[in-house]
C-alpha cells in the first residue's frame, strides 16, 4: 500500500461516524499495542531496568517484529512484508539497515505511538462516562450529595462528553494510521530492499522459464524421435524393399518408387538434424564431453577439442554450452575462412569456461548483427557472459563463462 493510498484511507476514516465498525477496529488495534510498549515505559521510569530492556530488545528483535506484523495483519488487515536475511543480528557487530530500523521502532517509535493509543483509549472512557453522566445523575435520589454537587454541571459535562466522543475517533484513526505508516517504514523492507527482493524473484522466475523451455525442447525432441522419425524410417525401409524386390515393375512406376525412397531418406536426414538441433540425445545420455565430440566430428573443418570437467553442471547450462559451441563452429565455417578451430572447455570456481579460437581472417563484430549476438543472448539467459576478440586479419577468440549451477 503506497503513502497516497494510506492518506486516502485516513481521510475516509476521519469522515466516518464515531460508532462505525472501523472506529472500534482501530481502537482494538492500537490498544493491542499498548502492552508491547510497557517494558520500555518501565525502563524510562526506572533506570535500573534500562540495560535489561535493551538486551531483551536486541535479542528478541525478530520475535517482536513478528508479533507486530501479526497484530497488523489480524486486527488491521495490513500485511507488512517479512524482513529478509539482512535483519539477522550478529553478536559483536550489529548490521545497519533493517535490524536497526526494527530496534528504532521497538525502542522509540512504538512506545511513543503507544502513548497516543493510551490517550485514545482513555478518551473513549472519558467520553463514555461524560455522555452518560446526565442520566446517572438524574437517576440518583435527591438526597444523595453527588447529585447536589453536580447540579447545573451535568448538562455541561454531557455536552463535553459528546464533543469528546466526536473527536476521539479522529484521534484513534490518526494513531492507527501513524502506526501502520511507521510499521511499513521501519518493520518492512525499504525501497532498495524491495527492489533487491524483486530482482531475486525475477531471477528465480527467469531460471524457471529457462528450465521450462529446455524441458519443452526435450519433450519435442523425444516426440519427433519416437514418432515422426520412426514412421519415416519405416516408410523408407518399405520403399527400399519395394525398390529391390519389384524387378518386373514398369519403368515409370519404378522411377516413382525410387524418387519416393530418396525423398524419404532426405526427409529422415533433415528430421535427424532438426532433432539434434532441438536437444541432442547424446547430451542427456552421455554428457557434454561426448556431445561436443560429436559436434567436432561433424564440423566441416578440423577441430581440436580439449574438455576437462570436474564440477557438476546443470542440464540447462550443458544445453547452452552445447548450442554455443555448435553455433560458433557454424559461424566459423561460414565467415572466418579458417583452417582449424581450437575448443577448450574447463570448469573452475563454479564456472564453465568455453574458449573457441580459429585462425581465420578475424573482423567479427557482435554489434553488426551477426550470429555472435545470438550467442551472447544465449549465454545471458543463464547469467553467463560472452566476450569476443577478433582483430582484422585474425585470429578470433570467443570466451564464454557460464555458471555451473543455476
N, C-alpha and C positions, 0 to 999 in steps of 0.2 A: 504494500500500500504506500503510495507516494505521499509527500507532505501536503500537496494540494488536495488529495483525497481526504487526508486526515482533517484538514481545515474545513472542508465542506461538511464532513461528518460532525465536527464541533458546532458549526453554525446550525445544522439541522437539530442537533441535540439541545442547543440553547433555546430553540423555538418550541420545544415540546412542553406540555404541561407538567407540573411537579408530580402528579400522581401517575404518570405514564410508567410502563414497564421498563423503559430504557433508563429512567432515573433510578429506579430501585436496583437495576442491574449494575449501573455504575457505582452505586453505594456499596453493594456487596463486593464488587471488585476492589475498590480502594480500601474497604475495611479489612479484606483478607490480607492486605499487605502490611497492616499495622504491626502484627506480631513479629514479622520478619525484621523489622527495624528496632525492636525492643533491645537486643544486645548492644547496639550502637548507642542508643539513648542511655543505657546503664553505664557504658564506658565514658560517656560525656559527663555524667553526674558523679561518677566515682573513678578517679584517675587510676586506682589500683587495678581496675578491670581493663584498662586501655590495651596493654600488650597482649593479654589473653584473647581479647576480642579480635585484635589484628591477626594474631596467629590462626585463629579459627577461620577468619575470612580468607587468609592466604591458602590454607589447606582445603577449605571447602568451597572455593570459588565456583568450581564446575557444578557441584551439587546445588548450591544456592541458585546458580543461573538456571539449572533445570527446574527448580521449584518455581522460580519466577515465570519461566516460559510456560509451565503447566498452568499457573494461575491466569496468565494472559489468555491462553487457549481455552480453558474451561469456563472462565467467568466473563470474558470479554469477547471471545470469538476471534482473537487476533493471533496469528501464527508468526512468531519470531523465528527466523531460520536458526538452526542449531549452530553453535560455534564449531569451527573446524579444528584440525590438529594443532594450529598455531596457538590455541588457547591453553595448552598444557603448560603448567608452571614447572620450572626447573629449580631444584634446590641450589642455593648459592648464586643463582643468576636468573632474575625474572626477565622474561621476554617482553618487549614492548609490543603494543598492538592490542589484540582482542582481550588478552588477560588483564592488562592494565585498565582497559575500559570497563571490564566487568567489576574489578575491585573498586573503581571510582563509583560505579553505580551502587554497589552494596554498602560502601562506606560513607558516601556523601549524598548522592542524588536520591537514593531510596529512602534514607531516613528523613531528608527534607520533605520529600513528597508525602511521606507517612505523617508528618506533622500536619500538612494540609488535609490529608484524609481524616486524621483525628479531629481536626476542627470541623470538617464537614459532617462527620458523624455526631459530634457534639451539637452542632446547629440543628441537625434533624431532631435530636432530643429536645432542645430548647423550643423549637417550633411546635413540636407535638404537645409539650406542656402548656405553652402560652396560648395556643389556639383553642385548647380545651379548658383553659382556666376559668372563663366566664361561666361555663356550665357547671364546673365543680364548685365554684363559689356560690352559685345560685342554689345548688342542691344542699349546701351546708345549713344546719339550723342557725337561726338568727342569733342565738346566744353564744355561738362559737366566736372566739376572739379573732380568728383569722379572717372571718367574713367581714368583721368590722374594720380590720386593718386594711383590707383590700377594697373596701367600698370606695367607689369612684375611680379606682385604678384598673378594675377587672376588664372594662371595655377597652381601655387604652392598651393594656398588656395583650389582650386578644388581638387587637389590630396589629400590634408589633409582631405577634406570633404569625399572623397571616403574611406580613411582609417578609419575615424570616423564611417562612415556608415557600414563598415565591422566589427568594434569592438563593436558597440552599441548593436546589437542583442545578443552578448555573455553576455554583462553586464545585459541586460534585462532578459535573460533566467536565469542567475545566481541569480539575485534578486528575480525572481518569484520562483525559486527552494528553496531559503532560506526562503521565506515567507510561502510556503507550508510546508516545514520541521518544521519551528517554530510553525506554527498553529497546526500541528499534535501533536507536543510535549507539547504545552502549553494550547491549547484550547480544546483538546480532552482528553479522559481518558488515563492514563498511563497503563503500563503492568499489574500492580496489579489491577487497576480498571477494565480493560478489562476482566481479569480473574474472578473478582467478578461478573461482568455482565453476563459472560458466565455461571458461576455456577448458577446464578439466572435463566437464560434461561433453563439450563439443569434441574433444579429443577421443573420449570413450565412444561417442556416437560414430565418429568417423572410422575408428578401428572396427566397430561392429559392422559398419556398412561395407568396409573393405573385405572383412571376413565373409559377409553375406554374399557379396559379389563373387568372391573366389569359390564359395560353396556352390553358387549357381552355375559357374563355369564348369565345375567338376561334374555337376548333375547333367548338364547339357552334353559334356564330353562322353559320359557313360551312356546316355540315351542314344547318341549318334553311333557310338562304337558298338553297343549291343543291339541296336535296332536297325537303322538305315544302312550302316556299313555291312552288317551281316546279310541283309537282304540283297544288297548289290553284289556282294561276293557270291552268294548262291546263284543269282541271275547270271553273273559272268561265268561261273562253272557250268551251268546248264547250256549257255550259248557256246562255250568252248567244247563241251561234249557233243553238241549238235554239229558243230563245225568239223569235228574229227570223224564222226560216225555216219553222217548223211552224205555218203560219197556219190550216190546217184541222184542228188538233188539238182534241179535245174540251175544253171549258172546265175540267173537273176536272183533266185531265192538264196543261193549260197552267198552271193555278194551282200545281200541284206543281212544275213546271219553274221558274216564277217564284220560288217560295219557296226552292227549292234554289239558284237563281242568287244570290239576295240573301244567303242564309246563307253561300255560298261567298265572296262579296265581303266579308262581315263577318269571316269566318274569316281571309281574307287580310289585312285591316286589323289584326286582333288579332295575327296572327303577325308582321306587319311591326313593330308596336310592341314585341312581345316580342324580336325580333331586334335592334332598335335599343337596347332596354334591356340586352341582354347585352353587345354590343360594336358600336357603330355602324361601318359600313364606311367612312364618310366620315372618321372619325378616323384610320384607318390609311392611307387613300388620300391625303387632303389635309391632314391635320394638325389640331391643336387649334383654330386660328383658325376654319377652315371649319366644324368640328363645333359649336363654340359659336354660330356664326352661325345654324346650323340650329336649335339649341335656342331661340335668341332669336326666330326667325321663327315657331316653332310655339307659343310661350308665349301664354297666354290674356290677357295684358296687355302693354302696351308695355315693351320692354326696350332700354335704351341700352347698347350693348356697346363697350368700349374695350380692344383687345388690342394689346400690344406685347411680342413675344417675340424676345429677342436671343440667349439662351443655349440650348444643346441640352437637350432634355427627354427623359427616359427614357420609353418607351412605357407602362410601368406607371403612372408618375406622370401622364402625359397622360390615361389612363383614369380615374384617381382624380379629377383635376381636372374632367373632363367630367361624371362622375356626381355630383360635389359640386355643380356649378352646376345640373345638371338637377334634383336633389332639392331644392336650395334654392329654385329658382323654383317647383317644385310646392308646397312648403310656403307660400311667399308667396301663391300663388294660392288656397290652401285657407283660410289662417288670418289673413293680415295685413290683408285688405281694403284693399290698396294700389292706387294708381292708376298707379304707374310704378316700375320697378326699374332701378337702375344696376349694371352688372357691369364691373369693372375687372380686367384680367389683365396682370401685369407680371412680368418676370424681372430679378433684380438680386442680385448677390452669391451666385450659386449657388442661389437660392431662387425658386420660383414663388409669387407672391403674388396671391391672389384676394380681391377686396373686393366683396361683394354687399350693396347697401343698397336699402331701399324706404321709401316714405312712408306706411306703414301705421300701425296702431294700437299696435304695439310689444307689450311684455309677454312676449316669447319667453323661455322659461326651459329650458335643457337638462336641469336636474335633475328636471323633471316628466315625463320620458319621452317628449318629443316627437321629431319627426324630427331635431332637432339632435343628439340622442345618436348616431344612426346616422352623421351627418356627421362627428362628432368621431372615432368609431371608424374610419371610412373614412380620415380623414386620418392617424390614428395608425398605420395599417397600413403606411405608408411613412415613418414617423418625422416626420410632419407635425404641425402644431398648428392648433387652431381656437379662436377667441375670438368671443364674441357680446356686442354692446352693444345692448340693447333696452329702454329705459325705457318706462314706461306712457305711452301717447299717441304713441309713436314719436319718431323713426324707428328702424328696426332695421338694424344693420350687422354683417355676418358677415365676419370676416377669417380667411383660411386661408393658411398658409405651408407649402409642400411643397418638399423637396429636388429640384432639377432632375435629379440623377443619383443612383441608389441605390448 
